[in-house]
Amino acid sequence: MQFAKQVLSDTDLSSSRAREQLTKMVMRLFAEWQLTTAQQLLLLGLRETSRNMLSRYRNLESIIPYDQDKLDRVGLLLAIYKNLYDLFPENETVRVTWVKQKNSELNDQCPLDIMLADGLFGMAYIMRFLDKQVVH
C-alpha cells in the first residue's frame, strides 16, 4: 500500500468509498491506454481465470480489495499517469500512447512491455524513470 499511499496521501485506503474511486480511476486509465483484457489482468496481478473479476471492477460490482499488492499496483499505475500528465499537460495523445511507444532510454522497449514482464517491479521502475523526468 506504500505506493497507493504516496499517490493518495490524504486518502484512507481502508475505506470502501476510497477504493471505489481507485477502481473507477484505474478502469478509466486502462480504457484511455486501450489495454487488452490480458494486459489489464497482468497489471493488476490477476490470473487469466479472473476475467470475471475485471468485468466486475469495470461495472463497479466489485472494488479493488484492501490488499497491499493490489493497492500498490493501482498506486503505481496512477503515479505513472500523474507523471505523464505533469510531463505532457497539453498533449493528451502523448499521455495516452506513451506506454506503448518504444523508448530509446529504456533500451528501445515499450514501458508497457516492461510493466507486463516485470509486474510490480516493472511498474515501480517506470514510475521512477518518469519521476526523474519530471524533476529534471
N, C-alpha and C positions, 0 to 999 in steps of 0.2 A: 504494500500500500504506500510505500515511500514515494514512488513516482506520482501516483494519483494525488497524494497529499501535496506534493510540490506544485502541481498544476492547479489544484483546487484547495489552496492552503486554508481558506476560511470555511471549508465545507465539511460537515460531519458525514463521513463516508458510511457510517453505520446506519444512517437514515435511509429508509426506502425511497423517500422523495428525491434525495440527492442521487441515489443510484439509478433512479428512473431517468433523471436528467442526463446522467452519464450515458445511459443506454441510448437515449434519443440522439445525443451528440455523436457517439461512435457510429451509430447506424447511418446518420446523415453523412458523416465523414466517409464511410465505406461507399455510399451512393455517389458522393462527389468524386471520389477516386475511381469509381467504376470498377470495383473489385469483384472478382468471381466469388461464388459461394465458397469454393475450396480455399481461396485466399483469405476470406473473412474468417473461416473456421481456424485456419492456421494462426492467424494473427491473434485471435482470442484464445488460442491454446485449447481449442475444442477438437474432438475426434471427428472423423468423417461421418461417423454414425450420429453426430449431434446436429445434423442439418435441421431437424425439427426445433431444436432449442434456438438456433439462429433465427428461424422463422418466428418463433415466439418473441424474441427480442425485437425484431422488426415491427411486429404488431403490438408491442408493449403488453403482451400477455404474460411476459416474464421480464425480469430486470437483471442486470449484472449482479451476481451474488456478492455478498460481503466476504470476499476471498482474496487473499493477498496477491496471488498470481494474476487473477482476472483484473483486479483493480490496478495493478502495476502495468499490465498490458494496455489497458484503456488510458491510463495516465500518460504513458509513453506516446501512444498514438496522438493524444490530444496535444501533448507538448510539441511533437513533431509538426502538427498542423499549426499550432501557435507560432512556432519559429518560422514556418513558411509564410505565414501571414505577415510577420514582422519583416521578413526579408523582401517580400513581394506584395506590399499592401495594395498596390494599384493594378496588379496583374493576376487576376483570378485564373487565367489559363495556366500560367506557370505553377501556381499553388496546387492546381488540380492534377497537372501532368508530371510534376517534378519527380514523384516517387517512381514513375515508370520510365524515366529517361536515364540512359547511361550517363555516368558522371566520371569524367577523367580523374577527378580527385578521389574517386572510390574504385580505382583500378578498372575503369570502364564498366563497372557493374551498375545495375539499377538499384536504387535504395530499397525498393520493394523486394527484389530478389534477396538482398542481404537480410532483410527483416524476416522473410519467409524461411530462409535457410537456417538462420541462427536464432530464431524465436525472440525471446525476451532480451537476450544479449545483443542480437542484431538490432532490435528496436532501440535499445539503450545506446548502441554505437551510433546509429543515425541521429538520435536526439543530440548526443554530444557533438557530433560533426556539425549539426546545424547550430547548436549553441555557440560554437566557435565562430561561425559565420556571422551570427547576429552581433556578437561582441565586437568583431573587427569592422 
